[in-house]
Amino acid sequence: MSKETVNKLKIFSFKKGDFKGSILPALAGAVGGAVGGTIGATVGAGIGSAIIGEEVPTVFEVQINPENFSQTYTAQHNQPCVTGKPSVVTQFAGIGAQKLTLKFTIDGTGTVANNSFLPDPAQFISSAVGQLFGDDNLAYVTLKVMNLKLAVLDFDGSTHRSPFVMVVWGNQLFKGVATSLGVNYTLFHPSGAPLRAEITLDLSQHEDSETEEAKLNLQSPDLTHERTVVAGDSILTLTNRMYDTPFYYLEVAKANRLNNFRKLKPGSRMIFPPIEKR
């Protein structure tokens, strides 16, 4: 029987939050990681980044897959306060940012194989500690926690902020920023070196403004909309699509300063203003 490859959760860290050039490196890294662990993830992300000319993300791969992958969805409402009256009326304000909480373990006892592909300085420290105490696992938990903190909460002087992160695990894809990182050390070596840590990582969703607007896709006729004309569109069909009636085509033509609205040019942009229905 062939040995099944375990797909480990990976966190890709980026300086930029538009994620336009980040999908390919992350997915390439995920594929590489499924084949070759953290080294494969790093190489795959580098290849994906080279293809599109984007930054090479920092890659953190968990040693043990999360015991909890908790997502929270919220809606925001306002309750207008009127003196002397109970606030029982709620007004929808928007969809709140999705939250993600990850809980996983980092183990340096040797019971679970170490999967850390450490940068040269950290690798040197790990080897030095191992030689000093006769145990190569002593520095593993400390360095793994350090790598995670650098990946999700490190302050970057060039961007003046912490990184944007992309979490990839199987068919799960989450883009956001880390809001908190909790580390609970539960086991220690007689020397005092931590051998096991329970990690709680909280993240908040982040989308670039263009993607967020596309997701909203507001259709209410009391808001101004903009649409691109495609072949076959007419002012009547577009007006009907936006207002559920074609009768406002003259108002639309006026708002767009159309002299000849019988022939709309494909690729042109048209605005559909708020109209008081008659």
Secondary structure, 3 states (H helix, E strand, C coil): CCCCCCCCCEEEEECCCCCCCCHHHHHHHHHHHHHHHHHHHHHHHHHHHHHHCCCCCEEEECCCCCCEEEEECCEEEECCCCCCCCCCCCEEEEECCCEEEEEEEEECCCCCCCCCCCCHHHHHHHHHHHHHHCCCCCCHHHHHHHHHHHHHCCCECCCCECCEEEEEECCEEEEEEEEEEEEEEEEECCCCCEEEEEEEEEEEECCCHHHHHHHHCCCCCCCCEEEECCCCCCHHHHHHHHHCCHHHHHHHHHHCCCCCCCCCCCCCEEEECCCCCC
